[in-house]
Amino acid sequence: MGPRPNCFLAALLAALAFAAPAVAQHRQHQPVQTTPNNDLWLTNAVSVEYQIDPQWSFHLNTELKIDRDISRLRTLEVRPGFEYAFSPNWAAAAGYVQYQRYPAQLRTLRGPFQDLLYRNHFGKIAFAGRLRGEELFFENTALLVRTRVLAGIRIPIGESPWEFAFSDEIYINLKVDGTGREAGLRQNKTYVGFGRPITEHLKMSAGYELDTYEQYGTFRNVHQIRLGLAYRLN
């Protein structure tokens, strides 16, 4: 393919590595506050995929979240992992995830994750399901074990390159030792949006996500504008 994909990936990683900590230092004097109900966030997602062979592939997913009515850097999520397709419709994946929270006083979560994935087509409609487990370690040695269940569809819009996307994901806390959180249903995310290919290897998406979650015994809503880029290296 030539050097362009490697340059693209290097630029992406450099931007994430140097830009986010600089903003964090600028804002670390701000006090830690509870997320307001009905806050407006902006989430920028970038994913990179490299097909190693017909069964194995490498994935790098990143998300940069800006909260407080899109005025303050909140979280950088970095999730590298490997996926193995053991049938035309089923795959398993595993890797590492780190949630870097800002301002700097907030705790960082990191640890392994495991996915069971199902993908299929019903005519022109694409369906995807994912069961994810995460074991997240806090800086104070607290441990959060949770599972996430996602289902989504993508529907082509006529003969155009555009498609409509809908998904719903549920978070369930299983083990909450030292985290101050409660076990059980924690969060629900519902997404609606649109996407289209830009080039043979690059795809864009944009949409809205309603994030309902429990915090200190109270359920709150977050309204997220999501912008995404997905890049295939080969």
PyMOL commands that set and color helices and strands:
alter all, ss='L'
color gray80, all
select helices_A, chain A and resi 4-27
alter helices_A, ss='H'
color red, helices_A
select strands_A, chain A and resi 39-51+56-67+72-85+90-101+109-122+125-137+143-156+163-175+184-197+202-215+218-232
alter strands_A, ss='S'
color yellow, strands_A
deselect
rebuild
show_as cartoon
